[in-house]
Amino acid sequence: MSDLYIGLMSGTSLDGIDAALADFSSGKCKVLGFHYIPFSEQLKQQLYQLSQPDHPIYLHDYGRLDHMLGHLFAKASQQLLDKAQIKPEKITAIGCHGLTTHHAPTSDHPFSLQIGDPNVIAEKTGITTISDLRRRDMAVGGQGAPLVPAFHRYFFARHLPVCVVNIGGISNISILKKSEEVLGFDTGPGNTLMDYWINKIQHQPYDKNGAWAASGHVCKVLLSHLKKDTYFQHPPPKSTGKEYFSARWLKQKISRFNDLQAADIQATLCQLTADSISDAIEEYGSECQKIILCGGGSHNHHLKKLLRQNLNRSVETSDAYGIDPDQVEAIAFAWLARQTIHRLPGNLCSATGAKNPVVLGGIYPGKSMCLGGK
């Protein structure tokens, strides 16, 4: 029986869609292909507006973008299979994270919303699609995030103890010890604040290699002010998003620092990301002497330098462990789809705070799936 799965991921950076093809037939994860579709500038702007906290949203716009992304996710899957020269009927399922428009795990009525219509994906590809992977965890008291620590435990089990750091728009860590329990949580901003600031000042999508941050000087007073935010004081389990660490959050925090140079603010934001990650590792994962970086932020040379200075231990990208840092999250959602197909839990209670493990997501049958079973 085929044990091939596709994972689809679009993160809080709103840059595009990652599609990964993974083979689990050997009991291990072998990556057979990867494909990336960038979003157009127009779509980026529409998605940015949709995900702004307290921004009025028309249901017509929400539904239109949900449908549009469904088609783009399907296109990414089809192009991935074309590159790998594998027929759709060979794929057991697609795991689609979707694109998060709002994540509110601590509100009076907790919820997490992702768009990218799985009905469209299943119909266009003919492949069974697993989506809406966060809300079942929330139904049993969890935060619906982070979900990747379970995959990190599966993939990096031979290297314990180790800490895996995923730096996307938001940063999250998985502390993998030799004991069974895994601790995973969002540490705070990853690239999101730095991306916003360089886009506002220099009209660039991101700070390549952290060069602009490296050109500035960290303002210790501002850094201390930022680090006093209550999110950093909360113990795990905890998760967050761009709804919290938003443009509005940053504007409020820097409002009394008008005399600072723009590059110094960027340098301070980069230091904030490094410090919030490092502080979390020192407090909860001090026994981990190996730090594995993945996600877009793993390419930020200046950020990596700061992490090495803070932690004084081995800090390497996941390349050194046999998996491309840009592919880890997409592969994780392929693995989560496999868990769902096999009726196995995908959440870790120690990471999300759920009362009990649950099978995640909704199943949207493809052409080869009988409605009565697998």
N, C-alpha and C positions, 0 to 999 in steps of 0.2 A: 504494500500500500504506500502511496506517495506520502511524504512527510514534508512537503514544501509549503511555505507560507510567505505571504507578502505583508510587510509592515509599512504603514503610511503615517507620516508625522508632519505636522506644521506647527511650529512653536510660537512663542510669544514675541519673537523677533519679527514676525510677519514678512519674512523674506521669500518664502516659497514652500514647496512640498518635497520632502524626502521620501523616497520609496526604496525599500530594501527587500531582497529575495533571500530567504534563508532555508537551509536544508537541515532538519533535525533527525534524519533517519539513522545516523550513526550513534545517537545518544548525546552528541555534541552539536554545537551550532556552527554550520559552515555557510559563509556568505557567498552566494552565487552571483549576485549582481546588485547594482545600486544605480539609482537615477534621481536626478534633481530637476524640478521645474520651478523657475523663478516666477514670482508674481510680477505683473506689470505695475508700473507706478500708479496708474489709475486704480487698480484693484487694491494695492497696498493702502492707498488713501481711504478707500471705502471701508476696508477692514479696520483701519485705525479708528475711524469715526465710530464704527459699530462697537468697538471694544472700549470706548472711553467711559469712565464711571460718571454716572449722573447725566449722560448725554441722551437727549430724546431719541428714541429709535422708532421708526415706522415699521410695522409688521411686514409691509410690502418689501422694504429693503432687506429685512432679516431673511424673509423667505426666498427672495431673489438670490442673495449671496449664498444661502444654504444650498440652493439648487445648483448654482454656478460652481461652487466648490466641489459638489458631488461629481460633476462632470470632469473637473480638473484632477480630482483624486483618481477617477477611473482612467483618465488619459495617462496619468503618471504610471499606473499599474500596467496598462497596455504597452506603453513605450519601454518600461522595464523588461517585460517579457519578450518584447521584440529584440532588445539588446542581448538578452540572455539566450535567445532562440529556444524558448520553452513555451509550449502551448498552454493556454489557460486551464484546460481540463486536467493538467498535471498538478495544479495548485489546490491544496485542501481548503484554504481560507485566506482572506485578507483581514488583517487587524488594522482598523483605521481609528486613530486618535481623534481626527478632526481638528478644527481650529477653535481654540477657546475664546469665546467672546466675553464671558464673565465667570469668575470663580469666587464664590462667596461661602466658604465652609463654616464661618462662625456667625452668620446672620441668624436671626430668629427662626427663619425657615431656610436652612442651608441648601445650596444648589450649586451646580457647575454646568455651564452650557457650552457645548461644542457644536459647530456647524460643519456641513459637508455631508449631504444626504446619502446615507448608506443604501437606500433603495435604488438610487441612481447608480451607485458603484456596483452593486450586485447585478443589476439589470444590464448595464453596459459591458461589464467584464464577463458575466456569466459565472462569476466566482462567489461562493458564499462569503458574506462580509460580516465581521464582528465590529460593532461600534457602540457608542454610549458606554464607555468602559469605566467611568468614574462614579456614576450615580448609585450603583448597587452597593458600593462600599459606603457611600453616604447614608444609604437607607439603614445600615446597621451601625450608625454612629460615627463612621469614619469621616475624614476630610476629603476623600476621593483623590488624594495626592499625598506624597508622590507615589506613583505606581512602579517606577523603574527599579526600586531596590530589590524587588523579587527577582527580576531578570539579572541584576548585578550579582546577586547571590548565586544564581545558576551558572553564570558565565565565568565569574572570577573565583569560584570556590577553591581552586588549587593554589591560590595565592594568599590565603588568610594568614594573619589579619591584615586587612587593607581597607583604605577609604577611597571610594569612587566619588569623584566630584564632577557633576554635570553642570556646565556653565552655559546656559542659554540666555534668554531674556531675564529669567530668574535662575538663581543657583540652587541646586539641591545636592545633598550628600547622602551616601550609603556607607555606613560604618559596618564592615563585615568582620566579625570576630570569629574565633575558633568555636565559640559556643553557637548554638543554633539561632539565637535571637539576632535580628538585624535591626539596627536603628537607622532610620532614614527620615530626612525632613528638608524643607526649604530653608536655606540660611538667610535669604534676602535677595537683593538685586544682583543680577549677573551683568549682562550687557545693557539692560533696558535703559538705565539712566544715562549711561555713557553714550548710547546710540541716540537718545533724544537730544542730548546737549550738543553733540557734534553736528547733528542734523540742523538744529536750530541756529547754530553759530556759523558753521562752515558748509552747510547744505550737503553733507556727506552722509551716506547711510550708516557707516560705522567707522571707528577709529582703527585703521589698519595697523596691525602689529602693536597697537597701543602707542604709536609714535607721538600723537598729540599730547596724550597724558604724560608721556615721558619728558616732554619739553617743558612742562609746567612744574610748579612747586606745590607740595601738599600744604594746605592750610590746616594746621593742627586744631585751631579753634573750631573751624567749620566741621572738620572730621569728628571731633568730640561731640558737637551738636547733633550731627547726623546719627551717630552711634547711640545716642540717648533715646532714639525712637523705641517705643514700647515693644515693637515686634521683635527686636533683637534680645529683649529681656525674657520673652516668653519661653518656657521650656517646651521641648517637643512632646507629643506630635504637633506639628504645625505646618501649614502651607500658605502660600501667598501668590500674588500675581501682579500684573501691570495695573490692575484696578487699584491696588494699594500703593505700590511704588511707581507712581504716575508722574506726569508733568506737573500736575497740581501739587503733589507732595513735594517735589523738588523746588518749585517756585516758592512755596511757603518756607521751606528750610533755608533757602539762600536769600530771602528777602532783606535781611539785615546785613548782607555781605556784598553790597553793591560796589565796593571799591576793589573787589578781587578781579584779577585778570581771568578771562574765559578759560585759558589753558590751565590755570591753577585750579579752577573748579573741576575741570576734567581730570586732572591729576588726583584731586581729592576723591572724586567719585570712583576712580579706579582703585585707590587705596581702600575705600569703603568696601568694595566688593572683595578685595583680598583679605581685609581684616575680618569681615563677617564670616567668611569661609574658614579662615584660620582659627578664629576664636571658637567656632563650633567644633572644629576638629580637636583642638586642645582640650576643650571641656568634656567632650563625649567620646573621642576616639584617640586618646593620647597614646595608646598602645600600638596604633597603626603606624608603622615606620615607612610604609609605601603609600604614596598618594597617586591615584590614577585620574588624569583629567580627560574629559570628553566634552562634546558640544562645541559650538562656535567659539566660545571664549577661550578654548584651549589653544587657539591660534594667536592669541594676544600675547606677544613676547614680553611686554612690560608687565602684564598681570602675572604671568608665570614667574618672572623675576621676583616680584613682590611676594608671591606665595612661598617661593624657596627661601627668601629672607626671613619671612615670618615663621616658617615651620622648621627650617633647618633639618630637613630629611629628604628622602628621595621623592621628587615630583616629576612624573613622566606622563606623557599622553598615552592613551589606550593603544596606540600603534605598537608600543613595546610589548603589549599583551595579546596581540593578534587580532585586534579589531579597530577599524578606522574610527577616530573620535567623532567624525561627522555622521557616522552611520549607527551609533549605539542606540539612540532613542527609537529610530525606525525599526531596528531589529528587535528591540524590546517589545514593541507592539505586535510584531509577528509572533513572538513567543507567547505574549498574552492571549492572542487569538488561539494559539495551539492549546493553551490551558483551558480556554472556554470550550473548544471543540471536544476536548477530552473530559469535560465536566470537572475540571480541577480548579481550586481557588487561584485567583490571580493577585489578590491583595495580601499584604503583610500587616497584621494588626499592630505590630510594634512600630510600623512606619506611618500608617494612616490614622491610628487610634480607633479602628473599628472594633466592635464587640466580638466579632467572630469572622473567620475566613469565609469568603463567598465567591461563587463563580461570577465573573464579571461580564457585562455587556449584553446587548441584544443580538440575536442571530438572524441575519437576512439571507435566506437560502439562495444559492446560485442554481444554475440549470441542472447540475448533477446531483443536487442534494434532495433526497426524499424528505418530505415534510414529516414523516414518522420517525426519523432517526438520523444517523450520520450520513 
